[in-house]
Amino acid sequence: MKVVVDENHCQGHGLCFMTSPQVFALREEDGHAYVLPGGDDPANEHAAREAAASCPERAISVVTE
């Protein structure tokens, strides 16, 4: 599984972090989301998909390989 945050679309709403803090964190400088190391562990797939669904900008992609 691969989780990707499109930095061109992320607006820093923080809903992904609130939904799935085990997968995402927010950068201090601009509040934009990034995937934590290990966040794309297959055990986090459900949480990552919930976060992707919560993103109003649709900036998160979850791809299973």
All heavy atoms as TSV, in Angstrom:
chain	resi	resn	atom	element	x	y	z
A	1	MET	N	N	0.851	-1.174	0.000
A	1	MET	CA	C	0.000	0.000	0.000
A	1	MET	C	C	0.894	1.233	0.000
A	1	MET	O	O	1.933	1.268	0.649
A	1	MET	CB	C	-0.887	0.001	1.244
A	1	MET	CG	C	-1.722	1.250	1.366
A	1	MET	SD	S	-2.727	1.335	2.849
A	1	MET	CE	C	-1.527	1.815	4.051
A	2	LYS	N	N	0.451	2.243	-0.726
A	2	LYS	CA	C	1.164	3.517	-0.753
A	2	LYS	C	C	0.146	4.630	-0.503
A	2	LYS	O	O	-0.918	4.659	-1.121
A	2	LYS	CB	C	1.855	3.711	-2.086
A	2	LYS	CG	C	2.646	4.995	-2.153
A	2	LYS	CD	C	3.513	5.034	-3.383
A	2	LYS	CE	C	4.230	6.348	-3.401
A	2	LYS	NZ	N	5.657	6.235	-3.449
A	3	VAL	N	N	0.483	5.519	0.418
A	3	VAL	CA	C	-0.361	6.668	0.733
A	3	VAL	C	C	0.380	7.912	0.262
A	3	VAL	O	O	1.550	8.096	0.576
A	3	VAL	CB	C	-0.643	6.760	2.246
A	3	VAL	CG1	C	-1.553	7.931	2.546
A	3	VAL	CG2	C	-1.256	5.469	2.762
A	4	VAL	N	N	-0.306	8.750	-0.503
A	4	VAL	CA	C	0.316	9.944	-1.068
A	4	VAL	C	C	-0.550	11.163	-0.763
A	4	VAL	O	O	-1.770	11.117	-0.931
A	4	VAL	CB	C	0.473	9.809	-2.598
A	4	VAL	CG1	C	1.073	11.064	-3.196
A	4	VAL	CG2	C	1.305	8.590	-2.946
A	5	VAL	N	N	0.103	12.239	-0.320
A	5	VAL	CA	C	-0.566	13.528	-0.150
A	5	VAL	C	C	-0.096	14.419	-1.286
A	5	VAL	O	O	1.105	14.679	-1.434
A	5	VAL	CB	C	-0.231	14.178	1.206
A	5	VAL	CG1	C	-0.898	15.536	1.312
A	5	VAL	CG2	C	-0.664	13.283	2.353
A	6	ASP	N	N	-1.016	14.908	-2.089
A	6	ASP	CA	C	-0.681	15.829	-3.180
A	6	ASP	C	C	-0.476	17.213	-2.578
A	6	ASP	O	O	-1.434	17.875	-2.182
A	6	ASP	CB	C	-1.804	15.835	-4.211
A	6	ASP	CG	C	-1.502	16.707	-5.418
A	6	ASP	OD1	O	-0.721	17.674	-5.307
A	6	ASP	OD2	O	-2.076	16.431	-6.487
A	7	GLU	N	N	0.768	17.646	-2.507
A	7	GLU	CA	C	1.091	18.921	-1.874
A	7	GLU	C	C	0.507	20.110	-2.615
A	7	GLU	O	O	0.341	21.184	-2.038
A	7	GLU	CB	C	2.601	19.061	-1.737
A	7	GLU	CG	C	3.187	18.049	-0.774
A	7	GLU	CD	C	4.675	18.237	-0.572
A	7	GLU	OE1	O	5.195	19.327	-0.861
A	7	GLU	OE2	O	5.300	17.276	-0.120
A	8	ASN	N	N	0.183	19.944	-3.888
A	8	ASN	CA	C	-0.414	21.038	-4.657
A	8	ASN	C	C	-1.898	21.226	-4.339
A	8	ASN	O	O	-2.450	22.277	-4.623
A	8	ASN	CB	C	-0.246	20.797	-6.159
A	8	ASN	CG	C	1.201	20.864	-6.569
A	8	ASN	OD1	O	1.945	21.736	-6.116
A	8	ASN	ND2	N	1.615	19.940	-7.414
A	9	HIS	N	N	-2.508	20.200	-3.739
A	9	HIS	CA	C	-3.933	20.292	-3.424
A	9	HIS	C	C	-4.217	20.423	-1.925
A	9	HIS	O	O	-5.264	20.943	-1.547
A	9	HIS	CB	C	-4.681	19.072	-3.983
A	9	HIS	CG	C	-4.857	19.136	-5.456
A	9	HIS	ND1	N	-3.997	18.516	-6.321
A	9	HIS	CD2	C	-5.764	19.764	-6.220
A	9	HIS	CE1	C	-4.382	18.761	-7.557
A	9	HIS	NE2	N	-5.453	19.519	-7.528
A	10	CYS	N	N	-3.309	19.945	-1.094
A	10	CYS	CA	C	-3.519	20.014	0.353
A	10	CYS	C	C	-3.605	21.467	0.792
A	10	CYS	O	O	-2.758	22.292	0.438
A	10	CYS	CB	C	-2.375	19.308	1.094
A	10	CYS	SG	S	-2.545	19.388	2.893
A	11	GLN	N	N	-4.636	21.782	1.571
A	11	GLN	CA	C	-4.828	23.135	2.081
A	11	GLN	C	C	-4.640	23.222	3.587
A	11	GLN	O	O	-4.871	24.270	4.189
A	11	GLN	CB	C	-6.228	23.654	1.698
A	11	GLN	CG	C	-6.438	23.778	0.210
A	11	GLN	CD	C	-5.521	24.824	-0.397
A	11	GLN	OE1	O	-5.471	25.960	0.068
A	11	GLN	NE2	N	-4.785	24.430	-1.421
A	12	GLY	N	N	-4.258	22.116	4.216
A	12	GLY	CA	C	-3.972	22.131	5.639
A	12	GLY	C	C	-5.185	22.131	6.541
A	12	GLY	O	O	-5.116	22.630	7.659
A	13	HIS	N	N	-6.285	21.561	6.085
A	13	HIS	CA	C	-7.487	21.487	6.921
A	13	HIS	C	C	-7.262	20.637	8.172
A	13	HIS	O	O	-7.877	20.866	9.195
A	13	HIS	CB	C	-8.673	20.921	6.134
A	13	HIS	CG	C	-9.090	21.770	4.978
A	13	HIS	ND1	N	-9.717	22.985	5.126
A	13	HIS	CD2	C	-8.963	21.573	3.648
A	13	HIS	CE1	C	-9.954	23.506	3.933
A	13	HIS	NE2	N	-9.500	22.666	3.018
A	14	GLY	N	N	-6.414	19.622	8.060
A	14	GLY	CA	C	-6.069	18.782	9.204
A	14	GLY	C	C	-7.026	17.649	9.488
A	14	GLY	O	O	-6.853	16.929	10.470
A	15	LEU	N	N	-8.017	17.461	8.655
A	15	LEU	CA	C	-8.987	16.389	8.899
A	15	LEU	C	C	-8.343	15.007	8.802
A	15	LEU	O	O	-8.707	14.102	9.551
A	15	LEU	CB	C	-10.161	16.495	7.931
A	15	LEU	CG	C	-11.016	17.754	8.088
A	15	LEU	CD1	C	-12.075	17.816	6.996
A	15	LEU	CD2	C	-11.644	17.788	9.463
A	16	CYS	N	N	-7.364	14.859	7.924
A	16	CYS	CA	C	-6.689	13.563	7.814
A	16	CYS	C	C	-5.964	13.234	9.114
A	16	CYS	O	O	-6.028	12.102	9.591
A	16	CYS	CB	C	-5.724	13.553	6.635
A	16	CYS	SG	S	-4.450	14.830	6.701
A	17	PHE	N	N	-5.295	14.219	9.677
A	17	PHE	CA	C	-4.583	14.013	10.935
A	17	PHE	C	C	-5.556	13.702	12.067
A	17	PHE	O	O	-5.318	12.813	12.881
A	17	PHE	CB	C	-3.745	15.241	11.271
A	17	PHE	CG	C	-3.132	15.189	12.637
A	17	PHE	CD1	C	-2.113	14.303	12.918
A	17	PHE	CD2	C	-3.590	16.013	13.646
A	17	PHE	CE1	C	-1.547	14.243	14.183
A	17	PHE	CE2	C	-3.042	15.969	14.904
A	17	PHE	CZ	C	-2.011	15.076	15.177
A	18	MET	N	N	-6.662	14.414	12.111
A	18	MET	CA	C	-7.656	14.168	13.161
A	18	MET	C	C	-8.287	12.785	13.003
A	18	MET	O	O	-8.598	12.128	13.988
A	18	MET	CB	C	-8.731	15.249	13.154
A	18	MET	CG	C	-8.228	16.586	13.659
A	18	MET	SD	S	-9.523	17.820	13.824
A	18	MET	CE	C	-9.652	18.395	12.137
A	19	THR	N	N	-8.453	12.343	11.765
A	19	THR	CA	C	-9.053	11.042	11.493
A	19	THR	C	C	-8.074	9.895	11.704
A	19	THR	O	O	-8.436	8.855	12.249
A	19	THR	CB	C	-9.573	10.997	10.032
A	19	THR	OG1	O	-10.510	12.059	9.850
A	19	THR	CG2	C	-10.236	9.675	9.715
A	20	SER	N	N	-6.823	10.099	11.293
A	20	SER	CA	C	-5.837	9.010	11.295
A	20	SER	C	C	-4.451	9.507	11.715
A	20	SER	O	O	-3.525	9.572	10.901
A	20	SER	CB	C	-5.758	8.401	9.893
A	20	SER	OG	O	-7.025	7.948	9.488
A	21	PRO	N	N	-4.282	9.827	12.988
A	21	PRO	CA	C	-2.984	10.348	13.445
A	21	PRO	C	C	-1.857	9.321	13.384
A	21	PRO	O	O	-0.688	9.694	13.466
A	21	PRO	CB	C	-3.269	10.777	14.889
A	21	PRO	CG	C	-4.439	9.958	15.312
A	21	PRO	CD	C	-5.263	9.760	14.069
A	22	GLN	N	N	-2.187	8.049	13.215
A	22	GLN	CA	C	-1.155	7.033	13.067
A	22	GLN	C	C	-0.584	7.023	11.646
A	22	GLN	O	O	0.449	6.418	11.394
A	22	GLN	CB	C	-1.681	5.643	13.451
A	22	GLN	CG	C	-2.687	5.050	12.498
A	22	GLN	CD	C	-4.120	5.445	12.771
A	22	GLN	OE1	O	-4.430	6.563	13.158
A	22	GLN	NE2	N	-5.031	4.495	12.559
A	23	VAL	N	N	-1.252	7.716	10.723
A	23	VAL	CA	C	-0.825	7.737	9.328
A	23	VAL	C	C	-0.256	9.101	8.936
A	23	VAL	O	O	0.722	9.185	8.203
A	23	VAL	CB	C	-2.007	7.376	8.386
A	23	VAL	CG1	C	-1.585	7.431	6.922
A	23	VAL	CG2	C	-2.568	6.010	8.730
A	24	PHE	N	N	-0.862	10.181	9.451
A	24	PHE	CA	C	-0.520	11.532	9.012
A	24	PHE	C	C	-0.042	12.427	10.148
A	24	PHE	O	O	-0.411	12.238	11.302
A	24	PHE	CB	C	-1.745	12.209	8.380
A	24	PHE	CG	C	-2.281	11.479	7.200
A	24	PHE	CD1	C	-3.324	10.585	7.347
A	24	PHE	CD2	C	-1.744	11.661	5.940
A	24	PHE	CE1	C	-3.825	9.889	6.262
A	24	PHE	CE2	C	-2.231	10.968	4.844
A	24	PHE	CZ	C	-3.275	10.076	5.007
A	25	ALA	N	N	0.750	13.412	9.765
A	25	ALA	CA	C	1.138	14.498	10.659
A	25	ALA	C	C	1.020	15.783	9.842
A	25	ALA	O	O	0.856	15.739	8.617
A	25	ALA	CB	C	2.556	14.311	11.162
A	26	LEU	N	N	1.093	16.905	10.536
A	26	LEU	CA	C	1.001	18.201	9.874
A	26	LEU	C	C	2.315	18.955	10.035
A	26	LEU	O	O	2.878	18.998	11.131
A	26	LEU	CB	C	-0.150	19.023	10.476
A	26	LEU	CG	C	-1.518	18.352	10.448
A	26	LEU	CD1	C	-2.544	19.228	11.151
A	26	LEU	CD2	C	-1.961	18.067	9.022
A	27	ARG	N	N	2.780	19.544	8.943
A	27	ARG	CA	C	4.014	20.325	8.998
A	27	ARG	C	C	3.786	21.610	9.787
A	27	ARG	O	O	2.751	22.259	9.629
A	27	ARG	CB	C	4.497	20.669	7.585
A	27	ARG	CG	C	4.923	19.455	6.800
A	27	ARG	CD	C	5.665	19.821	5.539
A	27	ARG	NE	N	4.939	20.774	4.713
A	27	ARG	CZ	C	4.596	20.564	3.447
A	27	ARG	NH1	N	4.909	19.442	2.851
A	27	ARG	NH2	N	3.949	21.486	2.769
A	28	GLU	N	N	4.737	21.950	10.616
A	28	GLU	CA	C	4.626	23.159	11.438
A	28	GLU	C	C	4.599	24.427	10.598
A	28	GLU	O	O	3.887	25.375	10.926
A	28	GLU	CB	C	5.762	23.222	12.446
A	28	GLU	CG	C	5.608	22.223	13.570
A	28	GLU	CD	C	6.637	22.417	14.655
A	28	GLU	OE1	O	7.086	23.560	14.872
A	28	GLU	OE2	O	6.996	21.410	15.276
A	29	GLU	N	N	5.377	24.477	9.528
A	29	GLU	CA	C	5.512	25.711	8.762
A	29	GLU	C	C	4.265	26.114	7.981
A	29	GLU	O	O	4.010	27.294	7.795
A	29	GLU	CB	C	6.724	25.676	7.825
A	29	GLU	CG	C	6.688	24.586	6.765
A	29	GLU	CD	C	7.298	23.263	7.218
A	29	GLU	OE1	O	7.596	23.070	8.400
A	29	GLU	OE2	O	7.457	22.399	6.340
A	30	ASP	N	N	3.470	25.133	7.526
A	30	ASP	CA	C	2.293	25.506	6.741
A	30	ASP	C	C	1.040	24.697	7.080
A	30	ASP	O	O	-0.017	24.935	6.517
A	30	ASP	CB	C	2.585	25.410	5.243
A	30	ASP	CG	C	2.992	24.016	4.790
A	30	ASP	OD1	O	2.890	23.058	5.582
A	30	ASP	OD2	O	3.421	23.888	3.630
A	31	GLY	N	N	1.159	23.725	7.976
A	31	GLY	CA	C	0.000	22.924	8.370
A	31	GLY	C	C	-0.403	21.864	7.373
A	31	GLY	O	O	-1.406	21.186	7.569
A	32	HIS	N	N	0.370	21.701	6.303
A	32	HIS	CA	C	0.026	20.701	5.302
A	32	HIS	C	C	0.399	19.308	5.808
A	32	HIS	O	O	1.326	19.135	6.586
A	32	HIS	CB	C	0.735	20.986	3.987
A	32	HIS	CG	C	0.172	22.186	3.289
A	32	HIS	ND1	N	0.507	22.512	2.008
A	32	HIS	CD2	C	-0.709	23.143	3.693
A	32	HIS	CE1	C	-0.142	23.599	1.639
A	32	HIS	NE2	N	-0.885	24.006	2.656
A	33	ALA	N	N	-0.354	18.336	5.345
A	33	ALA	CA	C	-0.192	16.960	5.801
A	33	ALA	C	C	0.960	16.262	5.096
A	33	ALA	O	O	1.302	16.584	3.953
A	33	ALA	CB	C	-1.478	16.180	5.551
A	34	TYR	N	N	1.511	15.298	5.799
A	34	TYR	CA	C	2.470	14.374	5.198
A	34	TYR	C	C	2.269	13.009	5.842
A	34	TYR	O	O	1.694	12.899	6.923
A	34	TYR	CB	C	3.916	14.865	5.345
A	34	TYR	CG	C	4.431	14.948	6.766
A	34	TYR	CD1	C	5.115	13.878	7.349
A	34	TYR	CD2	C	4.239	16.102	7.519
A	34	TYR	CE1	C	5.599	13.961	8.652
A	34	TYR	CE2	C	4.716	16.198	8.815
A	34	TYR	CZ	C	5.397	15.123	9.370
A	34	TYR	OH	O	5.861	15.212	10.661
A	35	VAL	N	N	2.728	11.982	5.157
A	35	VAL	CA	C	2.590	10.612	5.636
A	35	VAL	C	C	3.762	10.319	6.573
A	35	VAL	O	O	4.918	10.544	6.233
A	35	VAL	CB	C	2.572	9.612	4.460
A	35	VAL	CG1	C	2.440	8.181	4.973
A	35	VAL	CG2	C	1.435	9.942	3.506
A	36	LEU	N	N	3.432	9.831	7.747
A	36	LEU	CA	C	4.451	9.472	8.730
A	36	LEU	C	C	5.248	8.250	8.259
A	36	LEU	O	O	4.709	7.416	7.516
A	36	LEU	CB	C	3.791	9.130	10.065
A	36	LEU	CG	C	3.155	10.281	10.819
A	36	LEU	CD1	C	2.285	9.742	11.946
A	36	LEU	CD2	C	4.246	11.198	11.367
A	37	PRO	N	N	6.501	8.122	8.703
A	37	PRO	CA	C	7.224	6.880	8.423
A	37	PRO	C	C	6.427	5.703	8.989
A	37	PRO	O	O	5.973	5.742	10.135
A	37	PRO	CB	C	8.546	7.065	9.187
A	37	PRO	CG	C	8.708	8.547	9.318
A	37	PRO	CD	C	7.305	9.090	9.450
A	38	GLY	N	N	6.203	4.719	8.170
A	38	GLY	CA	C	5.404	3.569	8.582
A	38	GLY	C	C	3.910	3.787	8.427
A	38	GLY	O	O	3.121	2.877	8.641
A	39	GLY	N	N	3.502	4.993	8.047
A	39	GLY	CA	C	2.082	5.287	7.883
A	39	GLY	C	C	1.437	4.482	6.781
A	39	GLY	O	O	0.230	4.239	6.803
A	40	ASP	N	N	2.243	4.074	5.819
A	40	ASP	CA	C	1.692	3.287	4.718
A	40	ASP	C	C	1.803	1.778	4.958
A	40	ASP	O	O	1.712	0.975	4.039
A	40	ASP	CB	C	2.335	3.680	3.392
A	40	ASP	CG	C	3.842	3.619	3.411
A	40	ASP	OD1	O	4.422	3.232	4.445
A	40	ASP	OD2	O	4.438	3.978	2.391
A	41	ASP	N	N	1.942	1.409	6.226
A	41	ASP	CA	C	1.901	-0.003	6.605
A	41	ASP	C	C	0.517	-0.558	6.244
A	41	ASP	O	O	-0.497	0.117	6.481
A	41	ASP	CB	C	2.150	-0.126	8.112
A	41	ASP	CG	C	2.206	-1.561	8.571
A	41	ASP	OD1	O	1.163	-2.256	8.495
A	41	ASP	OD2	O	3.274	-1.973	9.029
A	42	PRO	N	N	0.424	-1.739	5.669
A	42	PRO	CA	C	-0.880	-2.305	5.301
A	42	PRO	C	C	-1.882	-2.362	6.457
A	42	PRO	O	O	-3.088	-2.305	6.234
A	42	PRO	CB	C	-0.530	-3.705	4.801
A	42	PRO	CG	C	0.858	-3.578	4.297
A	42	PRO	CD	C	1.531	-2.602	5.227
A	43	ALA	N	N	-1.402	-2.431	7.683
A	43	ALA	CA	C	-2.312	-2.440	8.835
A	43	ALA	C	C	-3.064	-1.124	8.972
A	43	ALA	O	O	-4.101	-1.071	9.636
A	43	ALA	CB	C	-1.532	-2.736	10.117
A	44	ASN	N	N	-2.571	-0.074	8.331
A	44	ASN	CA	C	-3.215	1.248	8.407
A	44	ASN	C	C	-4.111	1.546	7.214
A	44	ASN	O	O	-4.591	2.668	7.075
A	44	ASN	CB	C	-2.136	2.348	8.491
A	44	ASN	CG	C	-1.380	2.311	9.785
A	44	ASN	OD1	O	-1.916	1.929	10.822
A	44	ASN	ND2	N	-0.121	2.714	9.735
A	45	GLU	N	N	-4.350	0.566	6.370
A	45	GLU	CA	C	-5.118	0.835	5.150
A	45	GLU	C	C	-6.496	1.423	5.437
A	45	GLU	O	O	-6.901	2.404	4.814
A	45	GLU	CB	C	-5.254	-0.413	4.285
A	45	GLU	CG	C	-5.993	-0.119	2.989
A	45	GLU	CD	C	-6.030	-1.293	2.017
A	45	GLU	OE1	O	-5.428	-2.343	2.304
A	45	GLU	OE2	O	-6.686	-1.134	0.979
A	46	HIS	N	N	-7.231	0.838	6.358
A	46	HIS	CA	C	-8.573	1.345	6.663
A	46	HIS	C	C	-8.503	2.799	7.142
A	46	HIS	O	O	-9.274	3.652	6.689
A	46	HIS	CB	C	-9.251	0.458	7.705
A	46	HIS	CG	C	-10.634	0.915	8.058
A	46	HIS	ND1	N	-11.707	0.758	7.210
A	46	HIS	CD2	C	-11.107	1.559	9.161
A	46	HIS	CE1	C	-12.787	1.282	7.782
A	46	HIS	NE2	N	-12.446	1.764	8.964
A	47	ALA	N	N	-7.579	3.086	8.034
A	47	ALA	CA	C	-7.427	4.450	8.557
A	47	ALA	C	C	-7.040	5.421	7.448
A	47	ALA	O	O	-7.557	6.549	7.383
A	47	ALA	CB	C	-6.386	4.472	9.670
A	48	ALA	N	N	-6.140	5.008	6.556
A	48	ALA	CA	C	-5.721	5.873	5.453
A	48	ALA	C	C	-6.879	6.164	4.515
A	48	ALA	O	O	-7.059	7.299	4.050
A	48	ALA	CB	C	-4.567	5.233	4.697
A	49	ARG	N	N	-7.699	5.154	4.254
A	49	ARG	CA	C	-8.853	5.361	3.369
A	49	ARG	C	C	-9.904	6.266	4.023
A	49	ARG	O	O	-10.529	7.090	3.349
A	49	ARG	CB	C	-9.461	4.028	2.953
A	49	ARG	CG	C	-8.550	3.259	2.012
A	49	ARG	CD	C	-9.224	2.058	1.380
A	49	ARG	NE	N	-8.290	1.331	0.548
A	49	ARG	CZ	C	-7.922	1.691	-0.681
A	49	ARG	NH1	N	-8.430	2.781	-1.220
A	49	ARG	NH2	N	-7.062	0.955	-1.369
A	50	GLU	N	N	-10.079	6.137	5.323
A	50	GLU	CA	C	-11.003	7.042	6.028
A	50	GLU	C	C	-10.507	8.483	5.930
A	50	GLU	O	O	-11.293	9.405	5.711
A	50	GLU	CB	C	-11.138	6.646	7.494
A	50	GLU	CG	C	-12.040	5.475	7.734
A	50	GLU	CD	C	-12.288	5.229	9.208
A	50	GLU	OE1	O	-11.507	5.698	10.060
A	50	GLU	OE2	O	-13.292	4.557	9.505
A	51	ALA	N	N	-9.214	8.673	6.102
A	51	ALA	CA	C	-8.645	10.008	6.003
A	51	ALA	C	C	-8.799	10.561	4.591
A	51	ALA	O	O	-9.147	11.740	4.416
A	51	ALA	CB	C	-7.175	9.985	6.399
A	52	ALA	N	N	-8.553	9.735	3.590
A	52	ALA	CA	C	-8.709	10.178	2.201
A	52	ALA	C	C	-10.143	10.615	1.935
A	52	ALA	O	O	-10.383	11.635	1.284
A	52	ALA	CB	C	-8.296	9.066	1.242
A	53	ALA	N	N	-11.097	9.874	2.467
A	53	ALA	CA	C	-12.507	10.224	2.284
A	53	ALA	C	C	-12.875	11.511	3.016
A	53	ALA	O	O	-13.786	12.226	2.593
A	53	ALA	CB	C	-13.396	9.074	2.754
A	54	SER	N	N	-12.146	11.822	4.088
A	54	SER	CA	C	-12.468	13.023	4.864
A	54	SER	C	C	-11.850	14.289	4.281
A	54	SER	O	O	-12.226	15.389	4.672
A	54	SER	CB	C	-11.996	12.861	6.316
A	54	SER	OG	O	-10.588	13.017	6.415
A	55	CYS	N	N	-10.912	14.147	3.355
A	55	CYS	CA	C	-10.201	15.309	2.820
A	55	CYS	C	C	-11.084	16.100	1.858
A	55	CYS	O	O	-11.463	15.598	0.800
A	55	CYS	CB	C	-8.932	14.856	2.094
A	55	CYS	SG	S	-8.005	16.217	1.375
A	56	PRO	N	N	-11.408	17.360	2.201
A	56	PRO	CA	C	-12.276	18.143	1.321
A	56	PRO	C	C	-11.620	18.504	-0.007
A	56	PRO	O	O	-12.317	18.773	-0.988
A	56	PRO	CB	C	-12.597	19.398	2.132
A	56	PRO	CG	C	-11.561	19.472	3.186
A	56	PRO	CD	C	-11.058	18.081	3.415
A	57	GLU	N	N	-10.297	18.481	-0.063
A	57	GLU	CA	C	-9.578	18.812	-1.295
A	57	GLU	C	C	-9.282	17.576	-2.138
A	57	GLU	O	O	-8.755	17.692	-3.238
A	57	GLU	CB	C	-8.270	19.516	-0.954
A	57	GLU	CG	C	-8.408	20.742	-0.081
A	57	GLU	CD	C	-9.302	21.813	-0.678
A	57	GLU	OE1	O	-9.361	21.936	-1.923
A	57	GLU	OE2	O	-9.952	22.530	0.095
A	58	ARG	N	N	-9.574	16.376	-1.605
A	58	ARG	CA	C	-9.268	15.107	-2.270
A	58	ARG	C	C	-7.785	15.040	-2.616
A	58	ARG	O	O	-7.389	14.634	-3.708
A	58	ARG	CB	C	-10.131	14.897	-3.518
A	58	ARG	CG	C	-11.613	14.839	-3.226
A	58	ARG	CD	C	-11.922	13.614	-2.377
A	58	ARG	NE	N	-13.331	13.515	-2.072
A	58	ARG	CZ	C	-13.818	13.456	-0.840
A	58	ARG	NH1	N	-13.018	13.488	0.187
A	58	ARG	NH2	N	-15.099	13.354	-0.623
A	59	ALA	N	N	-6.944	15.446	-1.656
A	59	ALA	CA	C	-5.500	15.504	-1.865
A	59	ALA	C	C	-4.788	14.216	-1.467
A	59	ALA	O	O	-3.571	14.128	-1.623
A	59	ALA	CB	C	-4.925	16.671	-1.057
A	60	ILE	N	N	-5.525	13.228	-0.972
A	60	ILE	CA	C	-4.910	11.991	-0.497
A	60	ILE	C	C	-5.303	10.833	-1.399
A	60	ILE	O	O	-6.476	10.640	-1.713
A	60	ILE	CB	C	-5.347	11.689	0.945
A	60	ILE	CG1	C	-4.937	12.823	1.862
A	60	ILE	CG2	C	-4.784	10.355	1.423
A	60	ILE	CD1	C	-5.527	12.740	3.250
A	61	SER	N	N	-4.282	10.057	-1.791
A	61	SER	CA	C	-4.509	8.857	-2.584
A	61	SER	C	C	-3.996	7.660	-1.806
A	61	SER	O	O	-2.937	7.731	-1.173
A	61	SER	CB	C	-3.750	8.921	-3.906
A	61	SER	OG	O	-4.159	10.025	-4.659
A	62	VAL	N	N	-4.750	6.575	-1.865
A	62	VAL	CA	C	-4.334	5.309	-1.261
A	62	VAL	C	C	-4.329	4.280	-2.378
A	62	VAL	O	O	-5.362	4.007	-2.969
A	62	VAL	CB	C	-5.275	4.871	-0.123
A	62	VAL	CG1	C	-4.814	3.558	0.475
A	62	VAL	CG2	C	-5.388	5.949	0.945
A	63	VAL	N	N	-3.140	3.754	-2.651
A	63	VAL	CA	C	-2.980	2.813	-3.753
A	63	VAL	C	C	-2.495	1.488	-3.184
A	63	VAL	O	O	-1.515	1.445	-2.443
A	63	VAL	CB	C	-1.958	3.340	-4.781
A	63	VAL	CG1	C	-1.783	2.358	-5.922
A	63	VAL	CG2	C	-2.365	4.707	-5.282
A	64	THR	N	N	-3.207	0.426	-3.503
A	64	THR	CA	C	-2.753	-0.907	-3.107
A	64	THR	C	C	-2.025	-1.513	-4.293
A	64	THR	O	O	-2.446	-1.374	-5.439
A	64	THR	CB	C	-3.924	-1.801	-2.662
A	64	THR	OG1	O	-4.926	-1.784	-3.671
A	64	THR	CG2	C	-4.508	-1.309	-1.377
A	65	GLU	N	N	-0.935	-2.176	-4.002
A	65	GLU	CA	C	-0.108	-2.716	-5.081
A	65	GLU	C	C	-0.360	-4.177	-5.285
A	65	GLU	O	O	-0.783	-4.892	-4.487
A	65	GLU	CB	C	1.358	-2.464	-4.747
A	65	GLU	CG	C	1.605	-0.985	-4.584
A	65	GLU	CD	C	2.987	-0.676	-4.041
A	65	GLU	OE1	O	3.441	-1.372	-3.128
A	65	GLU	OE2	O	3.581	0.265	-4.551
